[in-house]
Amino acid sequence: MIRKVLIGSGVLILLLITVLFVSLKINENQPPPKLVANFVDINKVRQISKYRSCVGHTTVPQDGRESKRSMKHYFEVKPEFNKNQTVEIYSPYDGYVTALRSDPGEGLEGEIWIIPKRKLAMLPPFGVWQFSVQHIDVRKDLKMGSEVRAGEQIGYAAFSGSRIPTFDIVYGKMAFPPTPKKIDNWNSPFADLDSVFNHMSEEVLAQYQQKELSKESIVLSKEARDQNSCVYKDNGPYFIDDSPDNWSVLQ
């Protein structure tokens, strides 16, 4: 009896490993999803932090090829919209909710991850590019596995009142195995990161261009940041007060 249980457990483990391996191989060949709908009404946004800025805390991949920089975007809203249930957040493409998280003790009101719609929807999301919003009041009926459509409202930006009124936008791949790696006192869960501005449709990007913001101005190159490293408060992960050069103001 015990032998049968062990054999059964071994077969199950082997099956799970096979599924994960196949999932990674399939996901590696999937193109990054294009943002075909804007995730926010940019008329409510005052400024956006540049990709690889020195704003907030370090956000980098686990492999160490980049360090001491924020590889995401902070969206700061205009003062008149600095209250909850005011700045709507939308899904940028058709997809599924793959993760929901909140950690009020760490100042994180809510976080949502959305994977692009695909034929093999039930494969684990490792190795596939995803879109995420952090500091958000997620729509109450959304759960892991919920389907969302491009332009569908998924919640509201959440402002605790103890910080600058911002929400965070991340475009990344989760690492496998899914074990965070501590980097400068911050736990990185990412295998890779990129700027959402590198993956917007022409129609969505045009909305930002009308506000005098270009992809070239909002995305700092790796070489430029390497030559001008960010500086931590103490030993990290938070940076010292940042300069206006880290931001692009919408006109």
RAMOFEN-V37835 format. One line per field, one symbol per residue. ss: DSSP state (@ for helix, = for strand, . for the rest). phi: phi as a letter, one per 40 degrees, with the letter a starting at -180 (. if undefined). burial: 1 if it has 9 or more other ideal C-beta (glycine too) atoms within 8 Angstrom, else 0. A space follows every 10 residues. Layout:
BEGIN
ss = ???
phi = ???
burial = ???
END
This chain:
BEGIN
ss = .@@@@@@@@@ @@@@@@@@@@ @@@@@@@@.. ....=..... .@@@=====. =.=...=.=. .........= ..=====.@@ @......=== ....====== ===@@@.=== ======.... .........= ====.===.. ......==.. ..=====... .....===== ====...... ===..===.= ====.@@@.= .@@@@@@@@. ....@@@@=. .@@@@@.... .=.....==. ...@@@===. .
phi = .ccccccccc cccccccccc cccccccccc cccccbbcca ccccbcabcc cgcbcgbcaa cccgcbafab cabcbcccdc bcacgbbcbb ccacabcbab aaadcbgbca abbbcccacc cccdccgbcb bbbbgaccdc ccbcgccbbd gccbibcbbc gbaccbbbbb babccbccbd bcbfgbcccb caaaccccbc cccccccccc cgbbccccbc cdcccdcacc bccfbgcccc dccdccbbcc c
burial = 0000000000 0000000011 0111011001 0010111111 0101101111 1111111111 1100010111 1111111000 1100011011 1111111111 0000001111 1111111000 0010111111 1111111100 0100010101 0001111110 0000111111 1111110000 0011010101 1011111111 0001101110 1010000110 0001100001 0100011010 0100011101 0
END
